[in-house]
């Protein structure tokens, strides 16, 4: 756990949950698993506040608990899960592109609340969509429910583990903490709910959701509340499935850039056929026959079976080996080599960084060392056709930044420099780790800069929000244009220009965060895939 990761976790926890949760979360990240009273003592926080903070962290899957043999419950922070909060906008945008506004709001509610029942999600999303619709139009619960089921069917949403029924029925003393389990078959099993109703709009205090004044309504008893049909069955966003989708998108995009659109569409079809059957950490997809791929191509994609076979042969013969051939039955069996694809994407990222930092000549040397695996300094000069002094400077510059490494091979046991080969090589795994560490630093700096910009202009932002609120309330009461104009003039021209500059800067910083996170995702996926194969 590096200092850069801890700092980034601290910033993300503070931004999402506030100072107390951030203090408890960072303490657990630094110290490892600890019991409740030790956390309270070490952080100097009251027991009640620690309990509330831990409840929030457990609700959002950022902390796990474990009962030890002595009966002590210890809490452990999930640092990787905390870092995923950086990717929340990307998860929500993906749901929007795949399942429209309804899917976007379902995923957003699950991410904001950690865990929710299906009925609660459906009602909340239907209400939010109704708010944005024209007067007289409402969103039906059934429509939101259908989108929720589709998200579960494609594994973007999954069930949370539950307390087993046997644990509740024991007559002995209850355990210090419940053990949560989930059967893999039930993870994507949606309960049959008949959710009937429509979304409601928020009304003013003297009207109810039907638009009638409260005085006219008969009093209703609040003693008998309706039972929740799916009480106890909670759902959460399946982040691994989103990561699988991001990886597939990156592979498709890489194939499109290297070859053409038809090749990328073939690879997309193969990945889509394998997305639910292939585990997220598998090095290969399930083998698919040429006939199966042909039948699954999108409607309207008019290519013949013969042309498809030619494309598949070209993809299988490509040096990057994104697609591999695993047999000849069914017109040929093909797989996507996910591990090699991630390796190629990580290598391309490293090459791009070297070119940006050190220039095209350094990038040429870097690619040369990558291609030849091991090279002496003289060989680098000859192959790259760069003068000795310049080549030496460039090699040492990349060596000092850990993009390339030096390997010593002694001819004799005494390791005398005159009798030792010095070979330059690229250790992609260690270079990827180094770059990942720098990316964490960059994101932390971007968040801090955004917070600084907002803090510096806090008074101006508050003034702008007050003016907007006044204008909105006056428009609702049917104010004249001259009155609205007068209110708008409360913000002077220089202040308006300052607000525009702030907005532009914050948008730029947000875009940078998302772009750096794309690099983080590629590097993390490659490192994880490599570690699983070792």
N, C-alpha and C positions, 0 to 999 in steps of 0.2 A: 504494500500500500504506500504509494509515493505521496510526498507533500502536496504535489500539484493536484492529485485526485482528492485528497482530504479537503483542500481549499475549495475545489469545485463543488464537492458534496456539501460543504458548509454553506456556500452561496446559494445553492439550489434549495436546500432545506429552509434557509432563512426566507428566501423569496416566496416559497410556497406555503410554509406553515408558521413562520415567526421565530422569535429568538429562543423561547424555551425549548421547543421541539428541536431546533437547530443545535442547542447546547447538549441535549441528551443524545441526539443522533451522532454528533461528531465525537462525543465522549466514548460511545460504544464502538465507533469505527476505529478510534485510536487504541482502545484497551482490549477489544475482543469481547467475549461473552462475560456478563456480570449479573449477579442477582440484584433485586430491586433496592434493598437497603444500602448496598455498596454504591450503586449509581447515585442515590440521593445524597449520601455522605460525600462522595468524591466531587460531585458537581455543586454542592452547597445549595441544592434545590429542595423544597418541601416535598414530602412523600406524596401528597395529593397531586402536586403539579407533575411529578415524575410519572405517576400512574396515568394521568391524562395524556401526557406526551407519548408514553408507550402505547396507549390505546390508539392514538392517531397513527403512529408509525406501523403498528401491527395491521390496522385497518387498510393501510396502503401498501402492504407487503414489503415494507422497508426494514422491518425487524422480525426475526423469528424467535420463538421461545422453546426451551427444552427442559424437561424435568430430569434431574439427575437422580442417581440411586438413593441418595440421602434425603430426597424429597424437596430439594431446593430448585426453584425455577430460575433459569438463567436466560438472559436476553442477548441476542446477537444481531448486530446491524448487517444489512445486505448492501454493501457499498456499490456493487454493480447495478443493483436495482435503483439506488438513489441516482446514479448517473443517467439512468434511462429517462428521468424526468426532463432532461434536456431535449429528448426526442418526442415529447408529448404533441407539439404542433404537427409534427410529421405523421404521427399515428392518426391524428384527427383528420388531417388533409387526405390521407390515403383512404380512410373510411368514406369521406365525402366523394372522392373520385370513383370509388367502386359502388357505393350504395346511396348516393345523393345526400341531400340535407338530413334526411331521417337517420341514415347510418352514421353521419358525422356527429349528430347530437347524442345518439346512443353511446358511441365510443367516448365522447367528451364527458358525459355524465358518469360513466364507469371509471374513467381516469380521475375525475374530480373527487369522486366519493370512495374510490378504492374497491368496495364491494357493495352490490345492491341486488335486491330481488327483481325478477323480471317485471312484475306488476308495477313496482315503484318506478322503474326506468321508463316503461311504456307510458304511464300517466304523466310523468315529468316532461318527457319529450313531446307528447301530444299537446300539453299545455304551452310549451315553448314555441312549437310550430304554429299553434293557433294564434298566439300573440302577434306573429309576423304576417298573418294572412289578412285579407280584406275583411271588413265588417260583414257579418252574416255567414262567413265561411269558417269551418272548424276542421280539425284533423281527427280522423277516426282512430280509436285505439287499435282496431283490427289491422289497419295499415302499418302502424308502428310495430305491432306485434309480428307481422310477416317479415319486416326488415330485420328484426331481432333474431328470428328463427333462421333467416338466411345467413346472418353473421355467425351464428352458432354452427350451422351446417358446413360453412367454409372454415371453421375453427378459429375465427378472429375473436370470438368470445367463448369462454369456457366456465364450467362450474367451479366454485371454490370447495375445498375439502370441508367435510362436516364432522360433527361429533357423532361416532357410531351409536346406534340405538342400544347396543348391549351395555355401553358405558353409562347410559342414563338409567338403565333398569337395574343396575347393581344395588344390592341392599347394604353393602358395606359403606365405609366412609368415602366421600368423593375424593378423587385425586387432586393434587395441588393445582394442576392445570389440565384442561381437556386435551386429548390426543385427536388431532384432525386427520381424517383419512378420506380418500376418494377412490372409487373403483374406476379404472380407465374406461370401462364400457359406458359408465354413467356421465363421464366428463362432458359429453356433447349431447346429452339426452334432455330435450326440452319438455317440461311438464305440460300436460294438456290443460290450458287455461281458456276460459271463455270470457275474455276481457271485452265487455260491451260498454260503449260510451264514447264521448267525444272530448277533445281538449277544451279547457276552460280558460277564459280571459281573466286577468286581474282587474278588479273593479275598485271604485272608490269606496271609502269606509262606510258610506250609507247605502250601498247597493250590494246585493249578493251576485253570484256568478250568472244568475238567470236574468239580471238586469232589473229585478223588482226591488222596490224599497224594502228594507228590513222590517219596517213596522207592519207591512201587509202579510208577512210570512207567518204561518202557524209555528208555534214553538215545537221543537223536536227534542226528543229525549236523547241525551248523549251517553246514557248508561250502557246501552247495548251497541257496542261498536261492531261493524261487520268484520268477520274473520278474514284475514288475508289468505287468498287461495294457495299461494306458494310460499307461505311463511317458513323460514329456515333454509330455503334453497337460494343461495347467493351466487352471483355471477361476477366475473372480472374479465378485463381485456387480456387476451393471450398475446403477450409481447413477442414471444418466440415466433409466432405465426406471422406477425407483422415484419419481423426481421427476415423471415424466409421470403416474404414478398419483396422487400427492399433488395435482397440479394439477387432474386430472379430478375428484377427490373434492371439492376446493374449489369448482369450477364447479357440480357437482351440488348441493352444499349451498346455494350462493348462489341457484340457481334454485328450490330447495324453499322457501327463506325468502321469496323474492320472489313466487312464484306458489303452487304446491301440489305435493303428492307425485307426482301423475301426470305433471306437466311435468318434474319432476326425473328420473323413471324413463325418460321418452322421451329426455332429454338423456344420461342414463347409458348407454342402449342405443346411441345414436349414437356416443358416445365409446368404448364397448367394441368396436363394429364397426370403429372406425378406429385402435385403439390400436397394432396391429402394423404397419399400412400407412402411418400418418402419422409422419414424423420428429419427434423430440422438440422441435426448434426451429421447426417450421412454424407460420406465422400462422393457417392454416385447416386443418380436417380434410378428408379426401377427400369429394367430393360423394356424398350418399346419397339414393336415391329414397324416396319415401313408401312405396312397396310393399315395398322392402327393409327399411325400419325396422319396418313392420307385422309382417313375417314374423319379425323378430329380437326382438320384444318378449318378456319373460320369460313362461314357461308359467304360466298361471293369472292373467295380467293381462288381465282381460276388458274390453277397450274395442274398439269397432267401428272399422272403417277410416274412417268418416265423422267420428267423434269425434277420432281421431288427426289427421286433416287439419285439423280446427278448432284443436286444440292447437298444431300446427306453425305454422299461420297466426298464432295469438296470439303464439307465441314469436318469429316472424320480424318481427312488427310492434312488439315491445317496444322502448322507447327505448334500453335498454342494449345491444341488438343482440348478445346471446350467440349466437343462431341467425340465420343469413342464408339467403336463398333464392337459388340460383345457376342455376335453369333450371326448365322446366315438364315435361320428359320423365319418364315413369315415375310420374305422379301428383305431380310436383314434386320438384326436387333441392334438398337442404338441406345446409348446412355449419355447423360450430361455429366461430365467430370467436374463436379462442384468444387472439389479441393484445388484442382489445377486452375480452374477459372478464377477462384479467389486469389490464388498465388499470382496469376497474371495481372489481375487488377491492382493488387498491392504493389507489385513490381513497377507497374505503369505509374502509380502514385509517387513512388520513390524517385523514378526518373524525372517526373514532372517537377518535383521539389528541388532536385539537384539542378535542373535547367534554370529554374527561377532564381535560386540562390547564388549559383556559381557561373552561370552562362552556358552557352551551347557546346563549348570545347570540353568543359568538365563533364557535361552530359554524354558527350561522345566517348570519353574515357570510361565513364561509369557503365555505359551500355556494353563497351568492349570487354571490360572485366566481368560483367554479368554473363556475356556470351561465352567467353573462353574459360570461365571458372577461376583459373589461377594464372597470373602473369607476373614476370619479373619487370623491374622498372624499364630496362632496355627494350623489352618486348612491347611494353605499353607505348614507348616513344615511337618505335618502328611501325606498329600496327595503326596507331592513331595519327601518324604523320604529323606530329607536333614536336617542335624543338625541345631538346633535353631539359633545359632550364625551366621552360614553361610547364612541361609535363610533370617535372619534379614538384614544382610549386602547387600545381593543381592536385596531385596525388596527396601531398601532405595536408593541403587544406581540407580535402574530403576525409582524410584519415583523422584529423583533429576533431572533425564534426561527427565522427563515428558512422559515416555513410559507407566507407569501405574499411576493411581490416587487413592487418599484416600478419602473415603466417611464416614462422621460421622453420626451415627444414635443415638441420645440421648434417654435414657429411661425416663428421667425427664426433666422438662423445664429449670433447672439450668445448663445444659450441663457439669456437673461434669465429669471429665475423668474416674472416677471409675464406673460411671453409664452410659457409652457411648460405643456403638459398633463402632470399627474402621474396616471398610471393604475395602479391596483392589479390584479395578476394572480396566478394560481397556476401556477407551473412545477412540474408534478407530478413530472417526472423528478428535478429537483434536490431537491425536498422529500422524495422517496422515498429518495434517496441520503443525505440528512441523517439521516432517521429510521433507516435501515439502520446507519449509523455509531453512533448511540445504542444500537441493539439489541446491537451487538457489545460495546459498553462494559457494558451491563446484564448480558449473559451472563458476561463476564469477572468482574464483581463478584459474581455469584451463585456462580460456581465458587470464587472466593477465600473467600467467606463459608462455603461448605460445608466447604472444607478447614480453615478456622479452627475451626469448630464441632467437627469430628472430632478435630483436634489437641488442642483444649482438654480433650476427654474421652477421650484416648487410653488412659490407664491403666484407666479404668472399662470401656471397650470390651474391652480385653485380658482383664480379670478376668471379664467376662461370657462371653467366648468360651471361656475355660478351664473355667468352671463348666458351660457347655453341653456341652463335649467330655467332661467327667467323667460327666455325667448320661447322655449317649448311650452311652458305653462300659459304664456300669453297667446300663443297660436291656438292652443286648445280652447281658450275662451273667446276666440275670434277677434283678436286685437287688430287695429289698423296697421297698414304698412309703415306709416310715419312713426308710430310708437315703437315698432320693431327696429326700425332704422336707428332711432334714438338710443335704444338699449345696446345695439351692436357697436355704436360709436364709443361706448364705455371702454372698449379696447382700442388703444391708439395705433396708428400705422407702424411705429417702431416696434411696439409690443407684438403686433400681428406678424411682422417680419421675423421677430425673435422666435415666435411659436412655430413658424414655418421651418426655420433653420433647425430647431429642436426636433421637430417631427421628422425632417429629412435625415438628421444624424441618427436618431433612434431606429428608424427603418433600416438604415444602412448597417447599424450594429446588429440588429435582429437577423438580417439577411446573412451577415458574416457568420453568426452563430450557427445558422442552419447549414451553411456551406462547410464549415469546419466539422460539424457533426457528421456530415456525409463521409468525410475522410476518416473520422473516428470509427464510423460503422464498418467501412471497408477493412481498416487495419485490425480492428477487434475481431471481425469475422475470420480473417486470414490467420491471426494468432491462435484463436480458439480451434479452428480446423486443423492447424499444424500440431497443436498440443494433443489433440485427440488421436492423431495418427502415430505419435511417438510412443 
